[in-house]
Amino acid sequence: MTTTPEQLPSHDPFGEPDPAGFLLRTGAQTRLAWLPPFQSCLVSKYEDVLPLLKDPRLINSTMIYLFEQLSPEDQHKVRHVRRSIDMWMGGSTFENHARFQKQLKSSFSVSAVNALRPRVRELTNELLDAVVDKGSMDVRADLALPLPANVIATMLGIPVADRELLRNWSHNVLQIFQQGTMERLLAGQDAIREMEDYLRPIVAQRRTDPRDDLVTMFTEDEREGRITEDEIVANCVMLLFAAHQTTAAVITHGLALLMQHPEQMTLLRAEPDRMPSAVEEIVRFDGPNKAIARHALEPIIIGGHHFPAGQGFLLSLQYANRDPDVYTDPDRFDITRESAHRHLGFGMGTYYCLGAALARAQVDECLRIVLDRLPNLRPAEDEAPEMAPGRQFGHIYDKLPVRF
Ligand code: HEM
């Protein structure tokens, strides 16, 4: 028998003072819940979320859930956001999506990323050189944001000198995914338009003057008729955004977690080879993507409940990564945790994060250098950190002042 929303416990996360904490509590209380603002069913348990991430009957529906909260007039006002995001990674057809993945895969493979490691080290050192004599910095503004912005700008072939522009734009694009108020959506839409206007001349230039970068790769595809100019600029916007805010959040939260757990920081300084598993634990414990949206293309059964085709789901990566059936003492931050790498913080299956290797390498190299060069790293005594809404339910550091 089909499960209807009335049969599930119903909650409004946005009515809660701490939506991320709410997600965790709901996951602990009930396997499935109904979230009226999303017209979606919240799925929390690791054993449910993992197979659903891999299930070809479910399609990524971030835009559907963002737009369903708006009136038809408001949807019309921000139609450019929808049009652009609908083109990200080939949009909603599996065929187009697979084509984009195939095309981009080699540029983001482990070996391609390893070749970038010296550049990541160089950039991290340059950013620290600029603050080291001051004895203080804001981790987010001085290190975590500029590092990934530089790296992805270099990969795309965009002048690194424009990184301040990129930073502001990607900050505004992030607003689209923050509890969708119209003001935020319109700011995000303006940023997308400005980024597209900025990118078009670069695309035009690469058509006649090819280089070893991703924009040139896209223009070669365009010549073969596999991609349009609109798709090129939409996907450059997507790459700049996807690579920037997520990685910055992991670097900032990672350093905050290490400062909150000084014994873990001491262990990591003494045994830097533990860094890869520390990075996994940071993403498990406090990854930036708290939940992801899917729609069922066919009827689907979860935990004995039958759902019809068209049903929306929100998969709670946050709860799955803290599921006590998978992780012992899940709310403890522990860089020696052997099971940390099983986390779902980069997704899994069809939409598995394209930039996972790049993100891991940047966080790894950056944190090694910070711990090595700043032996006295500590939170600023006289300046409090500031938090802002992150993607979906979470909060990210907007400012993390430190001394060293
Ligand atoms: C630590 C940092 C990062 C985290 C935690 C993260 C997380 C994620 C997650 C959870 C997904 C799956 C979304 C879904 O299933 O709907 C995803 C997808 C994606 N990520 Fe990341 N990401 C990070 C860094 C990056 C970087 C550096 C890039 C740069 C290329 C990137 C590009 C993408 C793309 C293109 C997708 C969509 C993949 C597809 O549809 O096939 N991400 N990411």
Residues whose N, C-alpha, C, O or C-beta is under 5 A from the ligand:
A	BS01	HEM	N60 M89 L239 A242 A243 T246 T247 V250 G287 P288 N289 I292 L344 G345 F346 G347 T350 Y351 Y352 C353 L354 G355 A356 L358 A359
